[in-house]
Structure formats: C-alpha cells, structure tokens
Amino acid sequence: MKNNDKASISLRKIICISIIFIFIMTVVVSATNMKLNNVKIILASGYEMNVLTSKKKIAEILDENHIIVLEDEKVVPSLEQDLPDNNTIKISKSTEEEIELPDVIETSSDVTIEQILQSYDTIVEKIVIEKVKIPYETITKNVASGSKAKQDKIVQYGVDGLKEVTYKVKYQNEKEIEKKEISSKIIRKPVDKIVEVRNKQQITSRSSQTVRYAGKWSYSDAELDLLCAITAQECSSSYNGSLAVITTACNRAQSSKWKSRGSDPLSQYKAKGQFCYSIDNHWRKRLNGKYPAHVKQAVIDALNGKRNHNYLSFRARGYANGVNIGGNVYFNAM
C-alpha cells in the first residue's frame, strides 16, 4: 500500500512539472513572436514623440501612451484602423487641412536605443519677447523767403521710439523653424526730427553749425553725437545723472560768470581743463552712438530747456561736498 502511494505522488509531480514546462514554453514562444514597432505620434500642438509598442490598433496605441483625443481633434488613421505601413499617427484639429504624412523607416523588434534617440525629432515652442526700435521721421519745413542763401536749422531733434514685441517661436533640434508675432506694445513713441529751411542769419555762437534760437541751441548730427559722447563719459549710469551733467554745461552757457568759456553747452564742454574733453581722450570711444539711449534723450531734453539742478560745478563723488546726482557731487549754485 505504501509503494502505491509513493508511485501516485511521483506521477502527480511529473504531471505538474510537465504543465509548468508547457506554460513556460508557451510564454517564451509568444514573447519571441511579438514584434515591437517604433511609432511616431504627431500631436495637434506640433509636438512629435516616438514610442515602442507591440499594439496594432490605433486606439490601443494611444491608450497605452495615455493620449486622449479631444472632441475637436481627429486622428489619421482613424481609431478603429490598424497601424499604417509608415508607422505614423497624426492628431490634428478637425478644421485643419490634412497633410501628407512623411514616410519613416520601419523598425523591428531588434531596434536599439541609439536608433530610437536618432529618430526622436522634437518640436519645442517658446514665447520670446524682443525690444524693437521704432525709427523717427524727419520733417522739413520751408520758412525761407526770397532767393537769399538758405540754411537748415534743427528745431527739434529726433529720438527713436521703442516697442516690445512678443513672438511664438518653434524650434526643431534647437533650430528656429517658425516665428509668429502674437502682440506688441509701444514703450516709447518716436519723436520726429523737425528741420526748418530758412534764410541765413547772423550766427551768435561758436561756429556756423550752431544757431541760438529762443533760448535753445541747435547742433548738427555730428555735434550732437559729440555732446552725447562727452556727457556719457562724465556720467552714463542713469537718465538723471546724464541730465545733471549737460545741465551744468547749459547753466554755465547762460551764466555771466562763465560766458568767457562759451555761450553754448558744447563750447563749455570744450573749455580747457573743465570737462573730460580737454583732460583725456576716453570720450572718443563713445562717439558714433556708443552710449545708452537715455544719454541722448537727456542731452536733447536739456537743449530744449529741461534742467534738474541750478549748479555750475561738479566733482566725482568723494571729492566735494554738495548734492549727489548719478554718482557726481554738484555744488556752486547759480
């Protein structure tokens, strides 16, 4: 009886082991026969992704990758169809025109990580904000009479405006492929340059290029650039600091104490031993517009009568007592 029990137990073990072996072989064969496909999915936003899948149905592939199709979107091929030969699924807005899908190389189950990375072609969208210059216009007014010799007089200096433009930019492999303007905002409106053509008149300042008019001064473009370069060398840290420097020169030009050095700001700048013009040549590197925009704005405002103090002298901070404006100390009131 005992021998029969042992034989029965041995038989059951053999049967169990056989069933387990058959199950394992079935799983191995199924896994071996499973084919992985490298599928490209193009989303409605333009973003592209590559996935590995053994699924055949479009709906199953999207569901496997947690991709939900919205009501206003369509899928090509449709959700009910199998994966097409080009292994590409495109999701787009239902109002968009259908675009012919590019062919891709079919891959098999032996696809490598390196091959996947090489075929992974992403599109990245960024919001970019840029500041764009708005050029000023030049308006010419003819106020001359008769056939006498004529000369141009700048009544108002031009100043470029500035606007802030927001773009939506698409990059593919870090290369810009599309740029669309979304919105724009004007930060500073341009100021027109106004030039009057009038009969020549007696010049009341240092050269034939400068005319004294209604308590203001007018300069050629080259002279204005020189004024800005000297001002920037003395102080370019801020608008108020630059305005304080040119204000000093304007105060001197209108002061009887300093009239021997010139009756206009540029002559005061050039006076020996007073400003950086005659002390060193560092201001030369700022010529031809190599100074901040607020420096030019400060100079133009001062020429048109704006002032921010009533002092006649200034020194670098730490060398004198007075009012600190933009890093310089101002003293000796008018």
C-alpha positions in Angstrom: 0.0 0.0 0.0 2.9 2.3 0.8 4.5 1.6 -2.5 1.3 2.5 -4.4 1.1 5.8 -2.5 4.7 6.7 -3.5 4.0 5.9 -7.1 0.9 8.0 -7.1 2.8 11.0 -5.6 5.6 10.7 -8.2 3.1 10.6 -11.0 1.4 13.8 -9.8 4.8 15.6 -9.6 5.7 14.6 -13.1 2.3 15.9 -14.4 2.7 19.2 -12.5 6.3 19.7 -13.8 5.1 19.0 -17.4 2.3 21.5 -17.2 4.6 24.2 -15.8 7.2 23.4 -18.6 4.5 23.7 -21.3 3.3 27.0 -19.8 6.8 28.5 -19.8 7.5 27.4 -23.3 4.2 28.9 -24.5 5.1 32.3 -22.8 8.6 32.2 -24.4 7.3 31.4 -27.8 4.7 34.2 -27.6 7.3 36.7 -26.4 9.6 35.6 -29.2 6.9 36.1 -31.8 6.0 39.5 -30.5 7.1 42.3 -32.8 7.9 45.8 -31.5 7.2 48.8 -33.7 8.7 52.2 -33.5 5.7 54.5 -33.9 5.8 58.3 -34.5 2.8 60.2 -32.9 2.3 63.8 -34.0 0.1 65.7 -31.6 -2.2 68.6 -32.6 0.3 71.1 -31.0 3.0 70.0 -33.4 4.9 68.1 -30.8 6.2 64.8 -32.0 7.0 61.7 -30.0 8.4 58.2 -30.8 7.2 55.1 -28.9 7.9 51.4 -28.9 4.7 49.2 -29.0 3.5 45.8 -29.9 0.0 47.0 -30.4 -1.6 47.2 -33.8 -4.8 49.2 -33.3 -4.5 53.0 -33.3 -6.9 53.3 -30.3 -4.8 50.7 -28.3 -1.5 52.5 -29.1 -2.9 55.9 -28.0 -4.5 54.4 -24.9 -1.2 52.7 -24.0 0.6 56.0 -24.1 -2.2 57.9 -22.2 -3.1 60.1 -25.1 -6.6 61.4 -25.1 -8.2 62.7 -28.3 -10.4 65.7 -27.8 -13.8 66.3 -29.4 -12.4 68.9 -31.9 -9.5 66.7 -32.9 -9.2 63.9 -35.5 -6.8 61.0 -35.8 -5.3 59.8 -39.1 -5.6 56.8 -39.5 -8.9 56.6 -37.5 -9.0 55.0 -34.1 -10.6 51.8 -35.5 -7.8 51.1 -38.0 -4.6 49.3 -37.7 -1.2 50.9 -37.7 -0.3 52.0 -41.2 2.9 50.9 -43.1 4.7 54.2 -42.3 4.1 53.7 -38.6 2.9 57.3 -38.1 -0.2 58.5 -36.3 -1.2 62.2 -36.6 -3.7 64.0 -34.4 -4.9 67.4 -35.6 -7.7 69.9 -35.2 -10.7 68.9 -37.2 -10.6 72.2 -39.1 -7.0 71.7 -40.3 -6.3 70.5 -43.7 -4.9 67.0 -43.9 -1.1 66.9 -44.6 0.6 64.0 -46.3 2.5 62.1 -43.6 6.2 61.6 -44.3 7.4 58.0 -44.7 9.5 56.6 -41.9 11.8 53.6 -41.8 10.2 50.5 -40.4 11.9 49.1 -37.4 11.7 45.6 -36.0 12.0 44.1 -32.5 15.8 44.4 -32.6 15.7 48.2 -32.7 18.4 49.7 -30.5 18.2 52.7 -28.0 20.7 54.6 -30.2 18.4 54.2 -33.2 15.4 55.5 -31.2 17.3 58.5 -30.0 18.5 59.3 -33.6 14.9 59.2 -34.8 13.5 61.3 -31.9 12.8 64.6 -33.6 11.1 67.1 -31.2 9.5 70.4 -31.8 9.7 73.0 -28.9 7.6 76.1 -28.6 8.8 79.2 -26.8 7.4 82.6 -26.1 10.1 85.2 -26.9 9.9 88.9 -26.1 12.1 91.3 -28.1 12.5 95.1 -28.0 12.4 96.7 -31.4 13.5 100.2 -32.3 10.9 102.5 -34.0 12.8 104.9 -36.2 11.9 108.5 -36.0 10.9 110.6 -39.1 12.4 113.8 -40.3 10.0 116.6 -41.1 11.3 119.5 -43.2 9.6 122.9 -43.0 10.5 125.6 -45.6 10.2 129.0 -43.9 12.7 130.8 -46.2 11.7 133.8 -48.3 13.2 135.1 -51.5 16.3 133.8 -53.2 18.8 134.5 -50.5 21.2 131.8 -49.4 19.4 129.3 -47.2 20.5 127.1 -44.3 18.9 124.2 -42.4 18.1 124.7 -38.7 17.1 121.8 -36.4 14.1 122.9 -34.4 13.6 119.5 -32.7 15.9 116.6 -32.5 14.6 113.2 -33.5 14.5 110.3 -31.0 13.9 106.7 -31.9 10.9 105.0 -30.3 10.9 101.5 -28.7 8.3 98.8 -28.8 8.1 95.4 -27.1 7.1 92.6 -29.4 6.0 89.1 -28.2 6.6 86.2 -30.6 5.7 82.5 -30.6 8.8 80.7 -31.9 9.1 77.0 -32.8 12.4 75.2 -32.7 13.2 71.8 -34.1 16.5 70.3 -33.0 17.3 73.7 -31.5 16.9 75.4 -34.9 14.2 78.1 -35.4 11.6 76.9 -38.0 8.7 79.3 -37.4 8.2 82.7 -35.8 4.8 84.4 -35.4 4.1 87.8 -33.8 1.5 87.5 -31.0 1.3 91.0 -29.7 3.2 94.3 -29.5 3.3 97.2 -27.0 4.8 100.6 -27.6 7.2 101.5 -24.7 8.3 104.9 -26.1 6.8 106.7 -29.0 9.3 108.2 -31.5 9.9 111.9 -31.6 10.1 113.4 -35.1 13.1 115.4 -36.1 12.0 118.8 -37.4 14.2 120.8 -39.7 13.5 124.3 -40.8 15.0 125.7 -44.0 15.4 129.5 -43.5 17.4 132.4 -44.8 21.0 132.6 -43.4 21.2 134.9 -40.3 23.9 136.1 -38.0 25.5 133.3 -36.0 25.5 134.0 -32.3 27.5 131.0 -31.1 30.9 129.3 -31.7 30.5 128.2 -35.4 28.4 128.3 -38.5 26.9 124.9 -37.4 25.3 126.2 -34.2 22.4 128.7 -34.0 21.0 130.3 -30.9 17.2 130.3 -31.1 14.6 131.2 -28.5 16.9 130.4 -25.6 17.7 126.9 -27.0 20.7 125.6 -29.0 20.7 123.7 -32.3 23.5 121.4 -33.5 24.4 119.2 -36.4 24.1 115.5 -36.0 27.9 115.2 -35.6 27.9 117.9 -32.9 25.0 116.3 -31.1 26.9 112.9 -31.2 29.9 114.7 -29.6 27.7 116.3 -26.9 26.4 112.8 -26.1 29.8 111.2 -26.0 31.2 113.7 -23.6 28.1 113.6 -21.4 28.2 109.7 -21.3 31.9 109.8 -20.3 31.1 112.1 -17.4 28.0 110.0 -16.4 26.0 107.4 -18.2 24.7 105.4 -15.3 21.2 106.9 -15.5 19.0 109.5 -17.2 19.1 111.9 -14.2 22.8 111.5 -14.0 23.3 112.4 -17.7 20.8 115.2 -17.5 22.7 116.7 -14.5 26.0 116.8 -16.5 24.5 118.5 -19.6 22.5 120.8 -17.2 25.8 122.0 -15.7 27.1 123.0 -19.2 23.8 124.7 -20.0 23.8 126.6 -16.7 27.4 127.8 -17.5 26.4 128.9 -21.0 23.7 131.1 -19.5 25.8 132.4 -16.6 27.7 135.7 -16.8 30.4 134.1 -14.7 31.3 131.5 -17.3 30.5 133.4 -20.6 34.2 133.7 -21.4 34.3 129.9 -22.0 31.4 129.9 -24.4 27.8 130.8 -24.9 26.5 127.3 -25.6 26.9 123.8 -23.9 29.4 122.3 -26.4 31.7 125.3 -26.1 31.6 124.9 -22.3 32.4 121.2 -22.7 35.4 122.1 -24.8 36.7 124.8 -22.4 40.2 123.9 -21.3 40.5 122.0 -18.0 36.8 121.9 -17.2 35.3 118.7 -18.6 36.8 115.4 -19.8 37.1 116.7 -23.4 40.3 118.5 -22.7 41.5 116.2 -19.8 41.7 112.8 -21.6 40.5 111.1 -24.7 38.3 108.4 -23.2 35.2 110.1 -24.6 36.3 109.3 -28.1 35.4 105.6 -27.7 31.8 106.7 -27.2 31.4 108.6 -30.5 29.1 107.3 -33.2 26.3 106.5 -30.9 28.2 104.2 -28.5 26.3 105.4 -25.4 22.9 104.4 -23.8 19.7 105.8 -25.3 18.9 107.7 -22.1 22.1 109.8 -22.5 20.9 111.1 -25.9 17.4 111.7 -24.5 18.9 113.7 -21.6 21.0 115.8 -23.9 18.1 116.6 -26.3 15.8 117.4 -23.3 18.4 119.8 -21.9 18.9 121.5 -25.3 15.1 122.0 -25.3 15.2 123.7 -21.9 14.9 120.9 -19.3 17.1 121.2 -16.2 17.3 119.1 -13.0 19.5 121.5 -10.8 20.9 125.0 -10.7 24.6 124.3 -10.0 27.6 125.3 -12.1 30.2 122.8 -11.0 30.5 119.1 -10.1 33.2 116.6 -9.0 33.4 112.9 -8.7 31.7 111.6 -5.5 34.0 111.8 -2.5 36.0 114.8 -3.7 33.5 117.6 -2.8 30.5 118.4 -0.6 27.2 119.0 -2.3 24.2 117.2 -3.9 24.8 113.7 -5.3 23.2 113.1 -8.7 24.1 109.9 -10.6 27.4 109.5 -8.7 28.7 113.0 -9.1 28.5 115.7 -6.4 27.2 119.1 -7.6 27.9 122.5 -6.0 28.4 126.2 -6.6 24.8 127.3 -7.3 23.9 130.0 -9.8 
